Amino acid sequence: MLAENLPVVRPCRVPAPCYNLSQLVRRMARGSVEVRLAGLAENRVLVAEQRWSCWNHRLGTLLLSWEHFRPGLRNGLHEPVDCTLTVHHSYSRTIIHRVYESLAECLHREVQRHRPILGGRVIHWPGTHLG
């Protein structure tokens, strides 16, 4: 087996649901959040303002990290966010494609768990009405 030159740094695009939910959960928690990934139980992602870090607790090592998020480059909330991905461990290849979906699922559950019991109020834009 050939030795790998790690870490590897490369451009990346984080899917919009994953990024948007991470920002919402972080704001709700008023700081960083650690998420245990669904279906990847030994892996956790620490979501901080400037960096996300994916750790494997069984291996005791950092697998992936995302930095330099540039949400201002996108034209809408539905578009992915450009950033820099650093691959720290070869095991990352086995999970990289499942991390985003799993993280978004877990973050969505966090939003549901922490959302206020009282519902919000819809304020109509002037000149519009709901039928």
Secondary structure, DSSP 8 states (H G I E B T S, - for coil): -------EEEEEEE-HHHHHHHHHHHHHHTS-EEEE-TT-TTEEEEE-SSEEEEEETTTTEEEEEEEEEEGGG-SSTTS-EEEEEEE-STTHHHHHHHHHHHHHHHHHHHHHHHS-SS-------TT----
